[in-house]
Amino acid sequence: MDLRTALKQGAKLLEDGGIASPRLTAEVLLLHATGKDRSYFLAHPESELTELSWIHYGRYLHQRLKRMPTQYITKKQEFWGREFRVEPGVLIPRPETEHLIETVLAECPAAKRIVDVGVGSGAIAVTLALELNTAVVATDISADALQIARSNVEAYKAAVSLIHCDLASAIADQSMELLVSNPPYVPELDRSGIEPEVKDWEPMQALFAGADGLAIYPRLFADARRILQPGGMFMAEIGIHQMEAVSIMLAAGWTGVHFVNDLAGIPRLAVATRS
Ligand SMILES: C[S@@+](CC[C@H](N)C(=O)[O-])C[C@H]1O[C@@H](n2cnc3c(N)ncnc32)[C@H](O)[C@@H]1O
């Protein structure tokens, strides 16, 4: 079987299985199975797959048909121009979370004492440690997530220390300059409407926060107030329709509260300064 035919057959299989972007997905899986890059593929579409590549490709297509996200199959996702290892057990970093990085770089580029709550794969913590050339303390309640975060921290030799705890409970230092977080914020009530790639494969603990999705914020804000120095900044991703509820929660004890929109115009990030 040559690459061109394998791609065609794979794309058809995915299309029949109702998978979005079937051709692109088949191409990503084929490249992953063969270990070739796209330019090789374009230059040599007639080259033959080895038996082993064919077996891998078949397995990947089968996994994707079971709605496993492509990133869990290839075990990687790009974030802020770097490749992060991801596996089931950790949330796949989302492009909209790059707004948090943009906002940190724009609003507090000199921050040195930084905490990331809910580190996941380490996408935020590693990126900030490298972009700001500083140390970051990062926490997560999931041991699986911390293990994957550790592999990314080591791969990039980033100055990130990882702590297994609930929110920022294990952090005693009260002179932090910046606390960032992409906490779980999906309402449990929305569960049935969520696509299978997310609902059936990504960790529940990374997604859901009570019936209305707001359950984590009050404790997160309290922890932020405890460990940030006066004038320290807080930035957290929020879910759709949560701006109003979050502004009420940030009414006391914070100044300069504002929200940053994503590219779709949805308020995505809550920003506040500890008063
Ligand atoms: C939405 S994911 C974000 C992961 C990563 N920061 C990112 O942006 O890709 C939320 C993360 O918070 C973690 N988490 C959930 N509840 C937590 C808690 N009470 N304390 C610490 N971490 C928590 C989850 O395990 C998950 O890794």
PDBQT file of the ligand as one rigid body, heavy atoms in Angstrom, charges set to zero:
ROOT
HETATM    1  C1  LIG A 301      -8.731  23.051  32.696  1.00  0.00    +0.000 C 
HETATM    2  S1  LIG A 301      -7.373  22.086  33.255  1.00  0.00    +0.000 S 
HETATM    3  C2  LIG A 301      -6.020  23.163  32.869  1.00  0.00    +0.000 C 
HETATM    4  C3  LIG A 301      -4.710  22.459  32.626  1.00  0.00    +0.000 C 
HETATM    5  C4  LIG A 301      -3.601  23.372  32.082  1.00  0.00    +0.000 C 
HETATM    6  N1  LIG A 301      -3.289  24.418  33.025  1.00  0.00    +0.000 N 
HETATM    7  C5  LIG A 301      -3.997  23.957  30.742  1.00  0.00    +0.000 C 
HETATM    8  O1  LIG A 301      -4.357  25.135  30.696  1.00  0.00    +0.000 OA
HETATM    9  O2  LIG A 301      -3.952  23.230  29.744  1.00  0.00    +0.000 OA
HETATM   10  C6  LIG A 301      -7.568  22.226  35.007  1.00  0.00    +0.000 C 
HETATM   11  C7  LIG A 301      -6.500  21.531  35.834  1.00  0.00    +0.000 C 
HETATM   12  O3  LIG A 301      -6.789  21.805  37.218  1.00  0.00    +0.000 OA
HETATM   13  C8  LIG A 301      -6.614  20.628  37.958  1.00  0.00    +0.000 C 
HETATM   14  N2  LIG A 301      -7.455  20.728  39.156  1.00  0.00    +0.000 N 
HETATM   15  C9  LIG A 301      -8.788  20.503  39.283  1.00  0.00    +0.000 A 
HETATM   16  N3  LIG A 301      -9.193  20.713  40.541  1.00  0.00    +0.000 NA
HETATM   17  C10 LIG A 301      -8.095  21.084  41.247  1.00  0.00    +0.000 A 
HETATM   18  C11 LIG A 301      -7.862  21.426  42.593  1.00  0.00    +0.000 A 
HETATM   19  N4  LIG A 301      -8.853  21.451  43.490  1.00  0.00    +0.000 N 
HETATM   20  N5  LIG A 301      -6.597  21.737  42.959  1.00  0.00    +0.000 NA
HETATM   21  C12 LIG A 301      -5.584  21.711  42.072  1.00  0.00    +0.000 A 
HETATM   22  N6  LIG A 301      -5.737  21.397  40.774  1.00  0.00    +0.000 NA
HETATM   23  C13 LIG A 301      -6.982  21.093  40.354  1.00  0.00    +0.000 A 
HETATM   24  C14 LIG A 301      -6.991  19.498  37.035  1.00  0.00    +0.000 C 
HETATM   25  O4  LIG A 301      -6.433  18.280  37.446  1.00  0.00    +0.000 OA
HETATM   26  C15 LIG A 301      -6.456  20.024  35.706  1.00  0.00    +0.000 C 
HETATM   27  O5  LIG A 301      -5.134  19.596  35.487  1.00  0.00    +0.000 OA
ENDROOT
TORSDOF 0
